[in-house]
Amino acid sequence: MSRRALLLFAALGVIWGIPYLLIKVAVRDVTPATLVFLRCGIGAAVLLPLAAARGELRPALRRWPAVVAFAAAEIAVPFLFLPSAERTLPSSVTGLLVAAVPLAGIPIAWAFRRPQHLGTSGVAGVLVGLAGVAALVGFDLPRAELSSAALLAFVVVGYALGPAIVGRFLAGVPSLGVIVCALTLTTAGYAPAGILQWPARLGAAPLAAVVVLGVACTGVAFLVMFALIAEVGPVRETLVTYLNPAVAVALGVGFLGEAFTWATGVGFCLILGGSWLVLRRPAPAASGPTLTLESRSS
């Protein structure tokens, strides 16, 4: 990688590793629905002028059914269930469980009639990754928190389903236009609940967390992602998946005092190792879509 690519890679890994900490802080005063409303609204406001200036909105609007499906899978459901789960789950464990996104992409690829040949290493990766999830859920979570962990299954599936929708129905559509339309739709959808659940008190720390989530972890993050894809291509860009959970664990332990147990360590190694085995297969010969979101984990 060039120096520019390495800087973009590091920046994206950090930007998409810190939302777990910020979400944990934000839900002290803000409900999940209000958080989605604010985060997506701020992100859309950051990206809308650029998308409009580039003329990338109209092509996305022509494919509005696929954009709606993408918004639901990639943004509306995960952005709601993540803060809902983090009301009880440690942010570090949340980040690790969401890192299983590449594993969920395998059955989704088959469902979209785009089966991917895994080979021996890919099959081993699935088994290793599932073992990591089992280690976290079975040994690191009290029974009372299992329902919150179950919400993350929808997050993982959504983050894996989003790119599949792009590849199947939105190939060739400008990426920025798709993202802005999806964020705007999600903002509008959550506006009633978000406004009705507006907190009576919003502390300085939760407010700052919401602003950073919207500006940096949503708006700026997508701009950095597009720049990184332009530098290294969509396949190598997904390697950022391996950096996000490390950032989430470090921040959760360092700033929130979350415990780093043996199960966390084992799950960390197994999930990331399994995902690496799944993703290490050669890239397909055909050119892919302009938008790649497998590295999204928050």
C-alpha positions as a LaTeX table, in Angstrom:
\begin{tabular}{lrrr}
\hline
Residue & $x$ (\AA) & $y$ (\AA) & $z$ (\AA) \\
\hline
Met1 & 0.00 & 0.00 & 0.00 \\
Ser2 & 1.04 & 3.59 & $-0.58$ \\
Arg3 & 1.51 & 5.94 & 2.36 \\
Arg4 & $-1.82$ & 7.59 & 1.53 \\
Ala5 & $-3.57$ & 4.22 & 1.50 \\
Leu6 & $-2.04$ & 3.25 & 4.86 \\
Leu7 & $-3.18$ & 6.53 & 6.40 \\
Leu8 & $-6.70$ & 6.08 & 5.03 \\
Phe9 & $-6.75$ & 2.46 & 6.23 \\
Ala10 & $-5.71$ & 3.45 & 9.75 \\
Ala11 & $-8.19$ & 6.34 & 9.82 \\
Leu12 & $-11.11$ & 4.17 & 8.72 \\
Gly13 & $-10.23$ & 1.44 & 11.21 \\
Val14 & $-10.27$ & 3.94 & 14.06 \\
Ile15 & $-13.36$ & 5.82 & 12.85 \\
Trp16 & $-15.35$ & 2.60 & 12.62 \\
Gly17 & $-13.88$ & 1.20 & 15.80 \\
Ile18 & $-14.94$ & 4.04 & 18.11 \\
Pro19 & $-18.74$ & 3.99 & 17.56 \\
Tyr20 & $-19.15$ & 1.19 & 20.12 \\
Leu21 & $-17.69$ & 3.41 & 22.83 \\
Leu22 & $-19.71$ & 6.43 & 21.66 \\
Ile23 & $-22.96$ & 4.47 & 21.50 \\
Lys24 & $-22.39$ & 3.21 & 25.04 \\
Val25 & $-22.02$ & 6.83 & 26.19 \\
Ala26 & $-24.93$ & 8.17 & 24.12 \\
Val27 & $-27.55$ & 5.68 & 25.37 \\
Arg28 & $-27.11$ & 7.00 & 28.89 \\
Asp29 & $-29.47$ & 9.86 & 27.95 \\
Val30 & $-30.75$ & 9.08 & 24.44 \\
Thr31 & $-33.09$ & 6.28 & 23.36 \\
Pro32 & $-31.97$ & 4.07 & 20.44 \\
Ala33 & $-34.62$ & 5.56 & 18.14 \\
Thr34 & $-33.57$ & 9.13 & 18.90 \\
Leu35 & $-29.93$ & 8.16 & 18.41 \\
Val36 & $-30.68$ & 6.73 & 14.95 \\
Phe37 & $-32.63$ & 9.85 & 14.02 \\
Leu38 & $-29.82$ & 12.18 & 15.09 \\
Arg39 & $-26.93$ & 10.11 & 13.78 \\
Cys40 & $-28.42$ & 9.59 & 10.33 \\
Gly41 & $-29.67$ & 13.16 & 10.10 \\
Ile42 & $-26.25$ & 14.57 & 10.88 \\
Gly43 & $-24.55$ & 12.13 & 8.51 \\
Ala44 & $-26.95$ & 12.98 & 5.69 \\
Ala45 & $-26.39$ & 16.71 & 6.25 \\
Val46 & $-22.63$ & 16.21 & 5.97 \\
Leu47 & $-22.80$ & 14.20 & 2.73 \\
Leu48 & $-25.79$ & 15.76 & 0.96 \\
Pro49 & $-24.03$ & 18.85 & $-0.44$ \\
Leu50 & $-21.24$ & 16.73 & $-1.92$ \\
Ala51 & $-23.65$ & 14.20 & $-3.43$ \\
Ala52 & $-25.79$ & 16.99 & $-4.92$ \\
Ala53 & $-22.75$ & 18.76 & $-6.36$ \\
Arg54 & $-21.62$ & 15.54 & $-8.04$ \\
Gly55 & $-25.09$ & 14.83 & $-9.43$ \\
Glu56 & $-25.20$ & 11.42 & $-7.72$ \\
Leu57 & $-28.67$ & 11.63 & $-6.18$ \\
Arg58 & $-30.85$ & 11.19 & $-9.26$ \\
Pro59 & $-29.31$ & 7.86 & $-10.38$ \\
Ala60 & $-29.88$ & 6.46 & $-6.88$ \\
Leu61 & $-33.48$ & 7.68 & $-6.77$ \\
Arg62 & $-34.21$ & 5.84 & $-10.03$ \\
Arg63 & $-33.52$ & 2.58 & $-8.14$ \\
Trp64 & $-35.55$ & 3.58 & $-5.10$ \\
Pro65 & $-36.92$ & 0.09 & $-4.21$ \\
Ala66 & $-33.37$ & $-1.27$ & $-3.93$ \\
Val67 & $-32.25$ & 1.84 & $-2.04$ \\
Val68 & $-35.07$ & 1.35 & 0.46 \\
Ala69 & $-34.07$ & $-2.29$ & 0.94 \\
Phe70 & $-30.43$ & $-1.28$ & 1.37 \\
Ala71 & $-31.36$ & 1.43 & 3.88 \\
Ala72 & $-33.35$ & $-1.05$ & 5.96 \\
Ala73 & $-30.66$ & $-3.75$ & 5.94 \\
Glu74 & $-27.51$ & $-1.64$ & 6.28 \\
Ile75 & $-28.69$ & 1.32 & 8.36 \\
Ala76 & $-32.21$ & 1.36 & 9.80 \\
Val77 & $-32.14$ & $-2.02$ & 11.57 \\
Pro78 & $-28.46$ & $-2.21$ & 12.63 \\
Phe79 & $-28.31$ & 1.40 & 13.83 \\
Leu80 & $-31.34$ & 0.71 & 16.09 \\
Phe81 & $-30.35$ & $-2.71$ & 17.40 \\
Leu82 & $-26.74$ & $-1.79$ & 18.14 \\
Pro83 & $-27.59$ & 0.84 & 20.79 \\
Ser84 & $-30.42$ & $-1.35$ & 22.06 \\
Ala85 & $-27.94$ & $-4.16$ & 22.68 \\
Glu86 & $-25.32$ & $-1.86$ & 24.16 \\
Arg87 & $-27.70$ & $-0.79$ & 26.90 \\
Thr88 & $-26.64$ & $-3.99$ & 28.66 \\
Leu89 & $-23.71$ & $-5.44$ & 26.67 \\
Pro90 & $-20.12$ & $-4.22$ & 27.00 \\
Ser91 & $-19.04$ & $-2.23$ & 23.98 \\
Ser92 & $-15.99$ & $-4.45$ & 23.50 \\
Val93 & $-18.07$ & $-7.64$ & 23.28 \\
Thr94 & $-20.49$ & $-5.91$ & 20.90 \\
Gly95 & $-17.64$ & $-4.97$ & 18.58 \\
Leu96 & $-16.31$ & $-8.50$ & 18.55 \\
Leu97 & $-19.67$ & $-10.12$ & 17.83 \\
Val98 & $-20.37$ & $-7.72$ & 14.96 \\
Ala99 & $-16.98$ & $-8.68$ & 13.50 \\
Ala100 & $-18.65$ & $-11.93$ & 12.43 \\
Val101 & $-20.23$ & $-10.12$ & 9.45 \\
Pro102 & $-18.07$ & $-11.95$ & 6.85 \\
Leu103 & $-19.36$ & $-15.27$ & 8.18 \\
Ala104 & $-22.98$ & $-14.21$ & 7.63 \\
Gly105 & $-22.17$ & $-13.16$ & 4.09 \\
Ile106 & $-21.71$ & $-16.77$ & 2.97 \\
Pro107 & $-25.33$ & $-18.02$ & 3.23 \\
Ile108 & $-26.56$ & $-14.65$ & 1.96 \\
Ala109 & $-24.42$ & $-15.03$ & $-1.16$ \\
Trp110 & $-26.04$ & $-18.42$ & $-1.78$ \\
Ala111 & $-29.51$ & $-16.93$ & $-1.22$ \\
Phe112 & $-28.74$ & $-14.30$ & $-3.87$ \\
Arg113 & $-27.64$ & $-17.08$ & $-6.22$ \\
Arg114 & $-24.07$ & $-15.88$ & $-6.11$ \\
Pro115 & $-22.46$ & $-18.79$ & $-4.28$ \\
Gln116 & $-18.83$ & $-18.37$ & $-3.37$ \\
His117 & $-16.36$ & $-21.23$ & $-3.42$ \\
Leu118 & $-14.90$ & $-21.40$ & 0.07 \\
Gly119 & $-12.41$ & $-24.18$ & $-0.20$ \\
Thr120 & $-10.91$ & $-25.89$ & 2.82 \\
Ser121 & $-9.67$ & $-22.69$ & 4.44 \\
Gly122 & $-13.05$ & $-20.99$ & 4.00 \\
Val123 & $-14.94$ & $-23.85$ & 5.64 \\
Ala124 & $-12.39$ & $-23.87$ & 8.45 \\
Gly125 & $-12.88$ & $-20.12$ & 8.81 \\
Val126 & $-16.63$ & $-20.49$ & 9.26 \\
Leu127 & $-16.15$ & $-23.13$ & 11.95 \\
Val128 & $-13.44$ & $-21.13$ & 13.73 \\
Gly129 & $-15.51$ & $-17.94$ & 13.64 \\
Leu130 & $-18.59$ & $-19.70$ & 15.01 \\
Ala131 & $-16.45$ & $-21.12$ & 17.80 \\
Gly132 & $-15.40$ & $-17.57$ & 18.66 \\
Val133 & $-19.01$ & $-16.41$ & 18.81 \\
Ala134 & $-19.83$ & $-19.40$ & 21.02 \\
Ala135 & $-16.94$ & $-18.54$ & 23.34 \\
Leu136 & $-18.21$ & $-14.99$ & 23.78 \\
Val137 & $-21.87$ & $-15.86$ & 24.17 \\
Gly138 & $-21.37$ & $-19.02$ & 26.22 \\
Phe139 & $-18.66$ & $-17.89$ & 28.61 \\
Asp140 & $-18.54$ & $-14.08$ & 28.60 \\
Leu141 & $-22.22$ & $-13.14$ & 28.88 \\
Pro142 & $-24.65$ & $-13.67$ & 31.76 \\
Arg143 & $-27.93$ & $-15.29$ & 30.83 \\
Ala144 & $-29.74$ & $-11.98$ & 31.32 \\
Glu145 & $-27.71$ & $-10.45$ & 28.46 \\
Leu146 & $-28.37$ & $-13.18$ & 25.90 \\
Ser147 & $-31.43$ & $-11.38$ & 24.56 \\
Ser148 & $-29.25$ & $-8.34$ & 23.83 \\
Ala149 & $-26.72$ & $-10.59$ & 22.11 \\
Ala150 & $-29.55$ & $-11.98$ & 19.98 \\
Leu151 & $-30.23$ & $-8.46$ & 18.69 \\
Leu152 & $-26.71$ & $-8.43$ & 17.29 \\
Ala153 & $-27.60$ & $-11.37$ & 15.06 \\
Phe154 & $-29.90$ & $-9.00$ & 13.16 \\
Val155 & $-27.10$ & $-6.42$ & 13.02 \\
Val156 & $-24.65$ & $-8.96$ & 11.59 \\
Val157 & $-27.16$ & $-10.17$ & 9.01 \\
Gly158 & $-28.05$ & $-6.61$ & 8.05 \\
Tyr159 & $-24.42$ & $-5.60$ & 7.54 \\
Ala160 & $-23.88$ & $-8.69$ & 5.39 \\
Leu161 & $-27.13$ & $-8.23$ & 3.46 \\
Gly162 & $-26.48$ & $-4.59$ & 2.57 \\
Pro163 & $-23.53$ & $-5.25$ & 0.22 \\
Ala164 & $-25.42$ & $-8.17$ & $-1.33$ \\
Ile165 & $-28.29$ & $-5.83$ & $-2.21$ \\
Val166 & $-25.81$ & $-3.38$ & $-3.71$ \\
Gly167 & $-24.13$ & $-6.07$ & $-5.79$ \\
Arg168 & $-27.41$ & $-7.54$ & $-7.03$ \\
Phe169 & $-29.56$ & $-4.45$ & $-7.59$ \\
Leu170 & $-27.41$ & $-1.31$ & $-7.34$ \\
Ala171 & $-24.30$ & $-2.18$ & $-9.34$ \\
Gly172 & $-23.09$ & 0.89 & $-11.21$ \\
Val173 & $-25.14$ & 3.34 & $-9.17$ \\
Pro174 & $-22.97$ & 6.10 & $-7.58$ \\
Ser175 & $-22.08$ & 5.03 & $-4.06$ \\
Leu176 & $-22.42$ & 8.42 & $-2.43$ \\
Gly177 & $-25.91$ & 8.90 & $-3.86$ \\
Val178 & $-27.02$ & 5.55 & $-2.45$ \\
Ile179 & $-25.64$ & 6.35 & 1.01 \\
Val180 & $-27.17$ & 9.84 & 1.17 \\
Cys181 & $-30.58$ & 8.61 & 0.03 \\
Ala182 & $-30.43$ & 5.74 & 2.53 \\
Leu183 & $-29.46$ & 8.03 & 5.40 \\
Thr184 & $-32.18$ & 10.52 & 4.48 \\
Leu185 & $-34.84$ & 7.81 & 4.30 \\
Thr186 & $-33.77$ & 6.42 & 7.66 \\
Thr187 & $-33.83$ & 9.88 & 9.22 \\
Ala188 & $-37.36$ & 10.46 & 7.96 \\
Gly189 & $-38.49$ & 7.03 & 9.12 \\
Tyr190 & $-37.21$ & 7.54 & 12.66 \\
Ala191 & $-38.23$ & 11.20 & 12.96 \\
Pro192 & $-41.59$ & 10.57 & 14.74 \\
Ala193 & $-40.17$ & 8.21 & 17.37 \\
Gly194 & $-36.93$ & 10.15 & 17.64 \\
Ile195 & $-38.71$ & 13.42 & 18.36 \\
Leu196 & $-41.31$ & 11.90 & 20.69 \\
Gln197 & $-38.56$ & 10.21 & 22.72 \\
Trp198 & $-36.40$ & 13.32 & 22.91 \\
Pro199 & $-34.62$ & 13.26 & 26.27 \\
Ala200 & $-35.63$ & 15.67 & 29.01 \\
Arg201 & $-31.95$ & 15.98 & 29.86 \\
Leu202 & $-29.01$ & 15.57 & 27.52 \\
Gly203 & $-25.63$ & 15.64 & 29.21 \\
Ala204 & $-22.51$ & 17.02 & 27.64 \\
Ala205 & $-20.88$ & 13.62 & 27.13 \\
Pro206 & $-23.88$ & 11.95 & 25.43 \\
Leu207 & $-24.41$ & 15.04 & 23.27 \\
Ala208 & $-20.78$ & 15.00 & 22.17 \\
Ala209 & $-21.03$ & 11.27 & 21.45 \\
Val210 & $-24.08$ & 11.81 & 19.21 \\
Val211 & $-22.38$ & 14.61 & 17.28 \\
Val212 & $-19.20$ & 12.60 & 16.71 \\
Leu213 & $-21.24$ & 9.55 & 15.66 \\
Gly214 & $-23.08$ & 11.61 & 13.06 \\
Val215 & $-20.23$ & 13.71 & 11.71 \\
Ala216 & $-17.18$ & 11.44 & 12.00 \\
Cys217 & $-18.48$ & 7.87 & 12.24 \\
Thr218 & $-21.17$ & 8.30 & 9.59 \\
Gly219 & $-20.51$ & 11.26 & 7.30 \\
Val220 & $-16.71$ & 11.49 & 7.28 \\
Ala221 & $-16.32$ & 7.71 & 7.53 \\
Phe222 & $-18.02$ & 7.13 & 4.19 \\
Leu223 & $-15.86$ & 9.76 & 2.53 \\
Val224 & $-12.74$ & 8.06 & 3.88 \\
Met225 & $-14.07$ & 4.69 & 2.73 \\
Phe226 & $-14.61$ & 5.95 & $-0.82$ \\
Ala227 & $-11.09$ & 7.39 & $-0.89$ \\
Leu228 & $-9.62$ & 4.11 & 0.37 \\
Ile229 & $-11.51$ & 2.10 & $-2.25$ \\
Ala230 & $-10.14$ & 4.42 & $-4.93$ \\
Glu231 & $-6.62$ & 3.73 & $-3.63$ \\
Val232 & $-6.65$ & $-0.04$ & $-3.04$ \\
Gly233 & $-9.90$ & $-1.38$ & $-4.52$ \\
Pro234 & $-13.00$ & $-2.77$ & $-2.81$ \\
Val235 & $-11.54$ & $-6.19$ & $-1.93$ \\
Arg236 & $-8.46$ & $-4.98$ & $-0.04$ \\
Glu237 & $-10.57$ & $-2.28$ & 1.62 \\
Thr238 & $-12.45$ & $-5.01$ & 3.53 \\
Leu239 & $-9.25$ & $-5.81$ & 5.46 \\
Val240 & $-10.19$ & $-2.91$ & 7.72 \\
Thr241 & $-12.61$ & $-5.42$ & 9.27 \\
Tyr242 & $-9.71$ & $-6.80$ & 11.27 \\
Leu243 & $-8.80$ & $-3.44$ & 12.82 \\
Asn244 & $-12.24$ & $-2.27$ & 14.00 \\
Pro245 & $-12.75$ & $-4.87$ & 16.78 \\
Ala246 & $-9.28$ & $-4.26$ & 18.19 \\
Val247 & $-10.08$ & $-0.55$ & 18.50 \\
Ala248 & $-13.47$ & $-1.33$ & 20.08 \\
Val249 & $-11.95$ & $-3.65$ & 22.67 \\
Ala250 & $-9.11$ & $-1.26$ & 23.51 \\
Leu251 & $-11.46$ & 1.69 & 23.99 \\
Gly252 & $-14.00$ & $-0.32$ & 26.00 \\
Val253 & $-11.35$ & $-1.63$ & 28.36 \\
Gly254 & $-9.34$ & 1.60 & 28.54 \\
Phe255 & $-12.11$ & 4.22 & 28.84 \\
Leu256 & $-15.13$ & 2.35 & 30.18 \\
Gly257 & $-13.32$ & $-0.06$ & 32.46 \\
Glu258 & $-14.83$ & $-3.12$ & 30.76 \\
Ala259 & $-13.30$ & $-6.43$ & 31.71 \\
Phe260 & $-11.02$ & $-8.26$ & 29.32 \\
Thr261 & $-11.70$ & $-11.89$ & 30.19 \\
Trp262 & $-10.14$ & $-15.05$ & 28.81 \\
Ala263 & $-13.34$ & $-15.60$ & 26.80 \\
Thr264 & $-12.97$ & $-12.13$ & 25.28 \\
Gly265 & $-9.41$ & $-12.92$ & 24.26 \\
Val266 & $-10.28$ & $-16.33$ & 22.83 \\
Gly267 & $-13.36$ & $-14.98$ & 21.04 \\
Phe268 & $-11.32$ & $-12.09$ & 19.64 \\
Cys269 & $-8.73$ & $-14.43$ & 18.11 \\
Leu270 & $-11.23$ & $-16.97$ & 16.80 \\
Ile271 & $-13.69$ & $-14.51$ & 15.22 \\
Leu272 & $-11.01$ & $-12.44$ & 13.50 \\
Gly273 & $-9.06$ & $-15.53$ & 12.48 \\
Gly274 & $-12.17$ & $-17.16$ & 11.06 \\
Ser275 & $-13.17$ & $-14.04$ & 9.16 \\
Trp276 & $-9.66$ & $-13.77$ & 7.74 \\
Leu277 & $-9.80$ & $-17.36$ & 6.50 \\
Val278 & $-13.15$ & $-16.69$ & 4.84 \\
Leu279 & $-12.00$ & $-13.48$ & 3.16 \\
Arg280 & $-8.55$ & $-14.62$ & 2.09 \\
Arg281 & $-9.81$ & $-16.35$ & $-1.05$ \\
Pro282 & $-8.82$ & $-14.73$ & $-4.36$ \\
Ala283 & $-10.97$ & $-11.90$ & $-5.68$ \\
Pro284 & $-13.41$ & $-12.82$ & $-8.48$ \\
Ala285 & $-12.37$ & $-11.94$ & $-11.99$ \\
Ala286 & $-15.44$ & $-9.85$ & $-12.75$ \\
Ser287 & $-15.47$ & $-6.27$ & $-11.59$ \\
Gly288 & $-17.66$ & $-5.62$ & $-8.59$ \\
Pro289 & $-19.98$ & $-2.74$ & $-7.66$ \\
Thr290 & $-18.69$ & 0.66 & $-6.74$ \\
Leu291 & $-19.89$ & 0.33 & $-3.13$ \\
Thr292 & $-18.39$ & $-2.14$ & $-0.66$ \\
Leu293 & $-19.58$ & $-2.15$ & 2.94 \\
Glu294 & $-18.33$ & $-5.47$ & 4.33 \\
Ser295 & $-15.98$ & $-3.51$ & 6.58 \\
Arg296 & $-18.85$ & $-1.66$ & 8.22 \\
Ser297 & $-19.16$ & $-2.84$ & 11.81 \\
Ser298 & $-20.97$ & $-0.10$ & 13.53 \\
\hline
\end{tabular}
